[in-house]
Amino acid sequence: MLLAAKTDIGTQRENNQDSYSFGEIMPGVCYAIVCDGMGGAAEGAVASRECASIVRERLTQGYYDGISDLSLKSLLTSAIEYANRHIYNLSLSDEKYEGMGTTVVAAVVTKSYVYIAHAGDSRAYLISPPGSIMQLTRDHSVVQRMVEDGTITAAQAADHPKKHLITRAVGVDSEVRTDFCQEDVEAGNIILLCTDGLTNYATINDLAQGAAGCPLEEYVSNLVNKAIENGGGDNITAVAVEV
């Protein structure tokens, strides 16, 4: 498997509150994590960094050869829940951390499956070059709920004033609810994890078609650069795993 990542502060922010982690757990098994912090520049960065670090540690230490699908689901969700308790308790320990939190999307990728747990609006996609793409996560956001309720259309959601309001995050409460999914993968597939700083400033076609005939590191770099070219109004992070 191949792995690549890039993060950028963007054109409008004074700090980068995104964090990520990726690596190989054992031959043929990789993990990837992307977090988007909130709650002020320093506090958001702390929340995202702590979340990425804790989830990485729990995944790499808890995974074992022959682990069942059910146990892997439990490992992913419990890792996020553990990070949530840590960050929430940290927010209560010092006034400067009050209200901080972070999104998270975490994946374990094998040669046959991808397993994903997430909370918030950072996303995961399954890309099959030269141009097929499927969003694997569902945004936990106010506008996503409005789209599903029929209050607004998907097109209206793209520029809605409440676009950045999320309904789930790690560390803002004593408990967090995560969503989980499992999807088949095959050789040549790419799993892309990213923050909304990418998806708000790059089109779905950019994500899908940019991978065709392109080395993985170049693909990820091109995506981040495209978001910057289109305004780059937020921190931008992309992590990719090629099966």
N, C-alpha and C positions, 0 to 999 in steps of 0.2 A: 504494500500500500504506500501511497504518496501522501504527504501532508504539507500544507502551506498556509500561511496566515499573514495578514497585514492589518495594522490599525493606524489611524491618523486623527489628529485633533480636529480636522476640518477647518473651515475658513472663518467661523463666527465665535467659537468657544475659546475660553482662556485656559481651560484644562481638559485633559482627556479622562473621562470617567468610565470609559470602557475597559474591560479586562478580558483576557482569554487565556486558555491553556489547551495544549494538545500534545499527543505523544502515543507511543506504542506501549500497550500493556503487556503483550506477549506476541510472538510471531503470528501475524494474521489477525490481530485484534488491536484496534486503536480507539482512542477516546478524543473528544473535542468538546470544549466548553466556551460559551460566549456570554458575557454579562454586561449590562448597561446600567451604571449606577445613577442614583438620583438623590437629591437632598442637599444641594450645595456642592461646590466644586470638590473640596477636600473630603466631605462626608460621602458623597457618591462614589468617589474613587476608592475610599476605604471599603465600602460595602461591596462593590464589584470585585475588588481584589481579594477580599476575604472569602467571598462566595466561590470564586474560581479556584482558589487554593484549597478550600475545604472539600469541594466536590471532587477535584482531582485526586486528593489524598484518599478519599473514601472509595472512589472507583478503582484506583490502582491497587489499593490494599485489599479490597473486597472481592475483586474479580478472581475467578479460578477456572481452570480448564474443565470443561464439561458443565458449567453452570447452566441451569435451566432458564427458559424464557421467563418464567414466573419469578425466579430468584433474581434475575437481572433487572426486571421491572422494579422489584422491591429495592434492589441496590441503588438504582438511579433515583427513585423517589425519596428513599430514606436519606440519601446523600444531600439532596436539596433541603429536606426537612431539618437535617442536622445543621446545615449552614444557616437556615432561617433562625433557628433558636440561638445560635451563636451571635448573629448580627443583631437580632432583636435585643438580646441581653446587653450587647455592647452599646446599643443606642440608649439603654436605660442607665448605663454606668457613667455617662458624661454628657453634659448639656450640649456640647459641640457636635455630638453624634445624633441628637434627637431628630427623628423623622427620616433618617437615611434608609435607603433600601436599594434594591437592584433587580433587574430582570435576570433570568437565566434560561439558557437552552443548552442542554447537555446530551451528548450522543456517545454511544458505544457502537463501533462499526466492525463487523466481521466480514468474511468473504461471502456470506450468504444473506445477512440481515443487518439493518440499522435499527437501533433501539434509542428512542428519544424521550426525554422528560423535559418539561419547560413550565415556566411561570412568567407572564408578562407578554411583551410584544416583540421580543427578539425571535427570529424565525429560523426554521430549518427547511431546506429544499433538497429534493432528489432530482439530479440533472442527468439526463442521458444524452450525451452529445450525438448528433450535432445541434439539436435544438429543442429537445423535449424536457419539460420541467414540471414538477409537482410540488406544491407547498405541503409540507408534512405537519406543520404546526398551525394552530388557530390562535390568532391574537386575542389576548385577554385585555380588551380595551373597550372604552365607551363607544367608539364609533363602530367597532365590530359588532357589538351588541345591537346597535341601532340598525345596522345593515340586516342582521338576522331577524330583527323585529319588523323589518319592512318600513322603518321610519325614514331611512335615507337609502339611496342606491350606492353601489360600490363606487361609482364614478364620483358621487358627491362626497363620499368618505375621504377621498384622496386629498381634498383641500378643506376639510371640515375644521372649524376652530377648536373642537375638542379632540382632535386627532391624537394628541400626545398624552391623553389621560388614560392610564391603564387601571385595570380592575384587580390585578393580582401582582404581587411583587414579593421578593424575598426580604425579610427583615423588618417589615413595617407592622407586623402583628405577631402574636405569639405562635400562630399556626399559619401555614400556607398550603393552598391546594395546588397540585400539579396535574398536568395532563400528560398522558403517556401514549406513545404509538410505536408500532413495530412494522417495518416494511421490508419486502424482499429487495435485495440488491444483486447485481451481477458485475462482472469485470467491465471496467470502463465507466461505470457510474461514478458520479461525484456527489458527495454530501456537502452542502454549503450551509454553514451556520453564520448568522450575521445580525447586527443591530439595526435599528430602524434608521440610523444615519446612512446606511447603504440603501435600504429599500425605499426610503423617501426621496432619494436623489438619483436612483438608477432604475431603469424600467425592467420589467419582467423579461423582455427580450434581451436586454443587456446581460442579465444573469444566465439566461438559457443559451444564447448563441455565442457568448464570449468564450465558452469553453472549447469550442470546436477547433481542433488542430492546434491547440495552444498548451504549452507546458503549464502545469498547475500553478507554480509561483507567478508566472506572468499573468495567468487568468485572474488570480486574486488581486494582484497589483493593478491590473487594468480596471477591475471593478471599483476599487477604491478611488483611483484617479478619475473615473467617469463620474462618481458621486461628487468629487471636488469640482470638476468642470461644470457640473449642473447646479452649483451653489454651495455645496458642502456645509450646510447650516447646522450640522450636528457632528459629534464624534462618529467616526466610521470604522467598523471592524468587520472583517470577513475571515473565516477559517474554513478550509476545504480539505476533504479527505477523498482521495481517488481510490476506488476499490481495484 
